[in-house]
Amino acid sequence: MTPLELPGSPDDRDAWATFLVERCDDMLDEVRRAADTLAEPTDRAHDSADVLRLWGRLSTALLNATTAARLVGQAHPDAVIRERADAAEQQVAAVANEVRLDRGIYQTLASLDAYGLDDASSRMLHMTLRDFRRAGVDRDDETRARLRELAERDVTLSQTFERTVSADVRSVQLRPDQLDGLPDDYVSAHPPGPDGTVTVTTDYPDALPFREFATDREARHLLLREFYNRGFPDNDAVLREILEIRRERAELLDYSGWPDYDAEIRMIGSEPAIREFVDRLSAESAEASARSLADLVERQRQDHPELTTMSWADSWYWTQVVRRERYGLDAQEVRRYFDFAKVRAGVLDVTSRLFGLEYVERPDAPTWHADVSTYDVILDGALLGRIHLDLHPRDGKFKHAAHFPLVKGIRDVQLPQSALLCNLPRGLMSHDDVVTLLHEFGHLIHAIVGGRQDWARFSGVATERDFIEAPSQMLEEWARNASVLGTFATDAEGRPIPEDLVRRMRDANSFNLANELRVQMFYAATSVGIHADVPTDLAAYVDQLAATYFPYEPLADTHHYASFGHLADEGYGSSYYTYLWSLVISKDLFSAFDEGDLLAPEVARRYRDTVLEPGGSRDAADLVEAFLGRPTDTRAFDAWLAG
């Protein structure tokens, strides 16, 4: 098998349009042909193996169309091609809904004799029949038609939400002195224009350093007010319609609301369990949160006696000040050791050593943009899959950091192929940037290593949604280890980052940890709350939640939910709690490793084979228990939270 080849030039619009036809339209034709055969009534007993093979081809073709449309729509530099991909994604969603609501296909699959099927096939059949029921295949014709209409509208609105955020790059005009406190390379990259002012945008490489280092409070608030209003007001109405649609879909299927419908197939199980989990973490972190917040406010008052509360727009800046003064950590000093090119090479080297992978760069492989780097992934001398790294911001591109599959790997059918879309700086990076890159690379490894499945639905990152972040969150620990960082984090003269500095980084990062977690709790409470209660006034509802969960004073006249892409993404939707849930599991997984020698391959290879390689072919709880030799628990997380 060879990897799927992309068109030869990003500028060849016709070639990319043809690619979308082949990967989307043609694949959907294959789906329809298989669906017609499966739905055909017959009196003879179905041969289970033959039917499942046909269903496997249908599922694979549907996924091929989905992943191609999604990646091209989020990454291609040509707006015409992105629009074509968006239209293809809508068409794919429509066909997928037709299949899931087809009673003939359902009856054929439901009539199969599962006796004699291997475990993976039996699991696949069970989960597929569950998907049909959750889509509403057993409802009357009118209800099924309405469910189809709602699901298709949900996809269209979700695309609109994300596209609005991608297009809404805002900027502020500042005096040169308002860049005081920013690193020299940042200031050099933002020279004054003809009118004497400096332009700073809401793209991540501009906005994130600014909120941490700019000493000018007015400028911080000015920029962050724009940053947290991206997508507003357009996405306010879009999100409210999404919430109404999901509520109606859940009610038509006899669920109390979307969160209960969504949680049914998660590890957590139900909406009340989500709320209980978030509230438990909130209570456990309350005391530490209050202490850190008091420290921040007190330090701020030394410079601004008139301020008695901590604004969200000031929290990053004062956190850096306290870390610098209390722990001797200067985040700008840390940046000297994280040159983008060295970090990218280091991430490849570290994961290669850990998981026994070889990355072979393919500079001749065509991609969608010149910024993209492509590598073939080799395991034990055999080609395992292909990855694409698209790591810098540009107009029209996805504005966050995420893993996007292009091809789901199927044993003896097709090789897995995936991309990372990030928005990292081209020069020096913050340590948070390094952590982000390693986190997303964890998803990439999961997709490739887990891409040798017999069934498409189990390929790669295919476990329960509230587990999929755990492997990536665990991999973040390698970015906090002195021995690991010493292999690639060097300054301009080639000197490795000092162990003492890494120790100070770890100590300093423990400060304000509780408040960082409480921000995540606020996001989790927002995602489940707005889906459960479906408020008419989103801004007022979110403000109410902030009063309970948010540790800081919200920035007035902002609407961060309008750019909170997870809310519009049906895969997350009401389940943003998954980051916290996965974090608990990640700490437990990490407890199996020797922190004194994180580059030792033995445990990492066992983890690769036990947790990553099975993809979604087993329940996540079983994967963790197989690796740890016991069921997962919260002891490691509790110890970490307690410092």
N, C-alpha and C positions, 0 to 999 in steps of 0.2 A: 504493500500500500504506500501511496505517496500523499503528501499534504495537499489540500485543496489550493489551487493556484488562483491568485487574484488578478484582475486586469493589469496590464502592463504599465499604465500611466494614470496618476490621479487626475490628469487633465483630459483624459479621453472619456468624454461624457457618454458617447455611444457605447463604448466598451463596458462602462459601469452599468448603464441601463440594461445592456444584454446580460451582464452578470446577475442583476436582480431578476430578470426574466427567468434565467436558468435556475437560480437558487430559490426563487419564490413562486412565480407563476407555474413553471414546469413541475416543481415539487408539489404544488397544490393540485395539479392535474393528476399526479400519481396518487395523492391522498384520495381524491374523488373516485378514481378507478378502484382502489382497494376498498373504499367505503361502500361502493355499489355492490361489490362482490360479497362483502361481509353482511350486508343488509338483505341480500337476496334470500327470500324464504325458501326453505327446502324441508322435505320430510325425512331425509336421511340423517343419521347421526353424524354430527360434525367430528372430524378428526382433530383432536385438541391441538396437536403439534402443528398441523397445517394451518389452522385458524390463527394460532398465536404467531406463527411466522408471518402471515399476512398482516396481522395487527402490528407486528414489529416493524414491517416495512412502512405501514401507514404512519406510525408514531415517529419513526426516524425522519421521514420526508417532512412531516409537520414541524418537527424541531429544526430541521435544516432551514426551512423557510423562515421560521421565527427568528433564529439567531442571526441569520444574514441580514434580515431587514432591520433588526434592532441595532446591531453594531454599525452598519452603514449609516443609518439614520442619526446616530449620535456622534459619528466620527468624521464622515466625509467632508472635505472643505467646500464642495460645490453644493450650494443651497438647492439647486434643481434636483440633484441626486438624493439629497436628504429628504426632500419632499416626496420623491418617488419611493424611497425606502419607507417613509411613514405611511404612504398609501398602501404599500405592500404589507406592512405590519397590520394595518386595519383589515385587509383582505384575509390575511392568515388567521387573525382572531375570529373573523366571521366564519371561516371554514371550520376552525376548531370547535366553535360553538355548535355548528351544524352536526358535526360528528358526535359530540357529547350528548346531543339531544335526539339522536337518531335511535328510535326504539328497535328498529331491525338489527342494527349492530349490537345494541345492548343485549337483545334476546339471544343473538348468536353467541356472544361471549358468556352470557349467564348460563347457557345450556351446556357449556363444556364440562366434561368430566375431569376434575382436577387430579384424580387418582393417577399416580405415576409421573406427575410433573416434578421436576427438580424444585428445590426450595426457591430459587430466584424466580422461576416461571410462575410458581404458585403465588408468590408474593406479588409479582407484577399483575397477575390476573385479579387478585383480591383488591389491590389498590386501584386498578383501572375501573372495576365495577363500582367501587366507592366513588370515584370521580364522576362517573355517569350519574349516580344518584344525587351527588352534590350539585351537579349541573341542572337537575330537574327532569331527567329523562322519564320519570314515572308520573309526571304531572299531566294535566289535560292539555289539549292542543293550544288553547288560548294562553294558558300560563307559560307553556314552553315558548311560545312566540314572544311573549313579553320578556321572559328571561333572556332570550337570545338578543332582543333589541337592547336591553339594559346592559348586557355584557359587552356588546359591541360599542355602545356609547361610552362605557367606562374606559375602554382602550383609547378611543379618540380623545377623550378629555385628558387622560393621563399624558398622552403625547403633547397635547396643547400646553399643559402645565409645564412640562419639562422644556419644551421649545421656548416658551415665554421666558423662563429663567435663563436659558442659554443665550437668548438674544438681548437680554436686559443687562448689558454691561454699562454701569454708571461711572461717573467720575466727578471729582471735585477739583477746583482750582485753588491752590494754596500759595502763600508766600514762601520763598525759599527757606526762611528761618523756621517755618512750621514743620520742616523736616528734621529739626534738631532732635538728636537722640537716635536717629536711624543710622544703620551701618554705612560706612563710606561707599561701598559698592552700590547700595540702594540709592544713595544721594546722587552718585555719578550717573546712574541709569535714569534719573529723573531731572534733567537739566531744565532751567527756566525757558519758557517759550518766548516768542517775540514781544508779548505783553508783560514779561517779567514774572509770570506765575508758573507754578509747577502743576502738572496734571497727574493725579493719582486715581487709579481706577478701582473698581470693586472686584477685579479678578484676584484670585488667591495670592499670587506672588506679590501683588501690591498691598492688598488689604491686611493680610495676616501679620506680616512684620510691622506694619504701621500701628496696628492696635496694641502691639506688645512694646514697641520702643519709642514711639513718638511722644515727646514730653509735653507737647501742646495739647491740653485737654479739649479746647474748642475744636481743634482740627480732628482729634480722635472722634469726637461726637459727630462732627460733620460727615466724615467718611463712613462711619459705622451706621449712621442713620440711612445713608444711601444703600449700604451693604444689606441691611436688614429690611429694606423695602423693595428689594429686587422681586420682580414678578407682581408687585402690587400697583394698581388695584385689580388688574385683569384676573389674576389667579384667585382672588377672593371668591368671585362668582363661580369660577371653574371648580374650585375645591368644594364649595357648597353643593354644587350639582353632583359631583362625585359621591359625596357623603349621602345625599338623598337616594341616588341610584343604588348604592350598596345596601342601604337600609331596606329598600324595597326588595332587592334581590334576596336578602336574608329572610324577610318576612314571607315572601312567596314560597320559600323552602321550609317554613315553619320553625325558624330560629328566632330567638328573642332579639337578635340584632347582629350586625356584621361581626363584631368582635367574637361572639360565641361561634358563629359560622367559621370564622377564620381560625380560631384557636382549636377547633375540633381535631385538626390534623397536625397540631404542634405538640411538642413535648409537654407544654404547660396545660393543655386540655380545655380551658374554659376562660371566659371573661373574668369571673370573680377571682380566679387564680392569678390572673395578670395583675389585677388591682391589689390583691393581697401581697403579691411579690414586691411590687413597687412600694407599697406602704411599709412593708417590713424593712426594706433597704433604707427608706426614708427615715424611719425611726432609729435604725442602727447607726446612721451617719449623722444624726441631728447634733449631737454634742460636739463632735469633731468639726462639723460645719460651722457651728456657732463660734468656736474658738478661732478658727482660721479667719472667719469673716471679721471678728473683732480685731484681729491683728492687722488685717488689710485696712480697715477703717481708721485705726489708730495711726498707722503709718501715713495714710493719706492726710490726716489732720495736721501732721507736722508741717506739711507744705500748704495745706488748705484748711485752716482752722474752721472755716465757715461750713465745711462739708461734713455731715454727720451720718451719711449713708454711702453705700458703695454701688455706683452705677455699673451695669453690665459693660458699658462702653469703656469703663476704667479698670475693670477687674483684671484683665490680662496685663496691663501696664504695672499695676501695683503688685501683682503677684510676682512679676519679674524683679521689681525693686526689692521686695522682701527676700526673695531667693538670693539675690545678689548680696544684700547686706547681712543676712543671717547665715547663709551657707557659703558665702564667697563664690557664688556662681554667677558669672556674667554670660548670659545667653549669646551675646555677640562674640565673646571669646570662643564659645563652643562652635559657632558657625564656621570658624576658620578651618575646622577639621572635616567639614562636610561639603567638599566640592562635588557637584552633581555627578560628573563623569566617574569619579572615584567611588562614590556611593553606589551607583548603578553596577559598576564592575564588582564591588564588594558584595552586594546582594546576590549576584549571580554566583560568585565564588563560595560564599557561605552556604547557600542552599545546595549547591553542587556537592560540597563536602559532606553536608549533613545527610542528604537523601540519596547519594550515589548517582546523581544526575550529571550529564555532560551537556553543556550548551554550545552549540556550533552556530556562530553568526552566519546569516545568509544575506549579505549586503545586496546580492543580485535579486532577491525575492521581491516581487512587486507588492506594493502596499497602497494605502489610500493617501499617504502624505509623506513628504521627505523627512519629517521628524521621527517617523516610526522605525524602530530597530527590530529586526526579525531574527529569531533563533530556532533551530531545530533542537529538540530535547531528546537525548540519547540515554537509554538505560540498559546496562549490561550488553552494550554493543548494538542494540536494536533501536530503531527510530520509534520513539514513544509518542511524539506529537510536535506541534509548532506553537510558538508564542510570539506575540507582537507587543512591543512596549511603546506606547504613545503617551508621553509623559509631560508635555508642556501645553499651556493654554493657547488657544487661537479662537478667532471669531467663529461662532456657530457650533463649536464643539461642546460636548458634555462638560458641565462646569464643576463637577465634584471629582471624586476618585473612586473607581469601581472596576470590577472584573466583568468583561463581556465575552461570553463564549461565541465563537464563530462556527465551530463544528463540534458536536458532541461525539465523543469517541465511541465506536461500536466494534466489538471484537471481530476481526477479520472482515470488516465492512468499511470503516472509515476511521482515520486517525483524528484524535482530538486536536483542536486548534482554538486558541483563546487570545484575548487582548486585554491589556490594562489601559484604561483611559484615566489619566491623572492631570493635574494642573500644578506641576512643580516648577520652581525657578530653574533657570539654566546655569546659574553660577553657584554661589554658596547657598547651602540649605540650612534650615533650622533642624534641631534634633527631632522636632515633631514631624517635619517632612520625611525624615529618615524612617521614623516609626510608621508613618502612613504608607510609604513605599513597601516596606517589609510586610506590613499587614496585607496590602492588596496582592503582593506576590504570593502570600500564603494561599489565597484563593486560586491563583494561577496554577500553583503546584497541585492543589487538590483536583483541579479540573483535568490536568494532564495525567497525573498518576492514577487518578480514579477513572480514567477514560477507556478502560478495557472491559466493558460490560457487555452482556448479551442483549440487554434491553436498554433502549434510549432513556427511559425515565430514571434509570439508576446511574447514568453516566456522570462522572465528575462531581461537581458541587450539587448534590441531589439529595442530601439528607433533609430532615425536618428543618424548617426555616429558623427555628430558635436554637439550632446547633451550628449552622454553617459559619457563623462568625468565630466560633471557638478555636478552630485550628489557626486562623489568622491572628486572633488576639494572643494566642500562645506564642506564635512566632515573633511577636513584638518584643518578647523578652530578650531575644538575641541582640536587639538594638540597644539594650541597656546593660550589656555585659562588657567589661573592660577588655577581656581577651579577644572577644569577637570583634569589637570596634577597632581594636589595635591592628587588625589585619587589613583594614582599608581606610580608616579615618586618620588622615595625615594632613599636616598643614602644608603651606606652599613650599617649604623646604624639605618636605618628606618626613618630618618627625611625626611619629604616631601620637595619637591623643593620650595624654598622661593618665595613668590609672587613678591618680588622685582626683583628677578632674571628673572622671566617670563616677567615682564615688560621690563627689559633691553633686553631680547631676542627679544621682539616685536619691541622695538625701534631700536635695532641694525639691525634687519632683514629688516627694511625699507631702510637702507643704501644699495645702489647699486641695489635696486629693478629694476630700469629702465633698467640697463644693463642686468640683468638676463632675463627680458622680451625681450630685443632686441636679445639675443641669441635664444630665442624661435621664434622670428620673422624671424631670419636668417634660422632656421630649416624649418619654414613654407614656406618661399620664395624658399628654396632649393627644397622642395618636389613638389611644384606646378611648379617651373621653369624647373626642369629637365624632368618632364613628359610632359610639354607643348613644350619645345624647343628640347628635346632629343639630347643633345650635344654629339659630338664624343669624345671630351676630357672632361671627367667629372671633373677632378681635376682643369683644367683651368676655367671651367664654375663656379664651386663652389667658386673658388678664386674671380671671378668677383662679385658674389653675396655678398661675405664677405666684399668687399670694400664698398658696399652700406649699408648693414644691420648689420654687425658684429661689436660690439663695441671694440674688442681687436685686437691686432696683431696676426694673426693665427700662430700656431706653424709650423715652416717650415718642409717640407718633411713629412707631415702627410696627411692621407686620411680618415677622420672620417666617410665619407659617406659609406665606405666599411663595417662598423659595425653598421650602422644606420638602424636597423631592420624594422622600420616603412616604409621605402622606398620600401622594397621588399614585405611587407604585403599588399595584394590588398585591405584589409579593410581600410587601411590608405592611402598608396600610395601617391597620390598627395594632400592628405587632412590633413597634419600635422597641418594646421591652426586650426584644431578642438580643440586643447588644449587651444588656446587663445580664440576662440569663446565660448567654454564651460566655460572658466574662467569668462568671462563677465556675463554669465547667473548665474554662481555659486554665484557670489557676490550679485546678485539680489535675489536669493533664500535665501541666508543667512540673508538678511535684514529683513526677517520675524521673525527671532529668537531674543530672548532677550540675549544679550551678558553678561548681569549680572547674568544670570542663565541658562547656556547652558545645564544643566542636567535636566531641567524641561521637562517632557515628553509630555505635551499637544500638542505643535506645532510640535514636532518630530513625534508623532503618526499621526497627520493630514497629515504631509508631507509623511510619510510612505504610508498611504492609498491613497493619491491623486497623488503622483508623482511616487513612486516606485512600488506599487502593480499592477497598470495597465500594467506594462511592455511596450510593443510596440503597445498596442491596440489603442492608440490615438496618434495624432501628438504631438511632444514634446512641441511646442508652446502652445497647448491647456492644456497640463498637468501643465505647469508653470502658465498659466493664472488662472487655476482652484485653484491652491494653493495660489497664491498671490492676487487673486481677481482683477487682471488687467493684461494687456499684459506686457511682460518683457521689460525693458529699461536699459540704460547704466548708470544711475545716481549713483548707488552704486559702480560700477567699476570705474567710473571717480573720485569719491571721494577717493576711495582706492588708485588709481594711483597717485593722487595729495597729498597723505600722510595725 
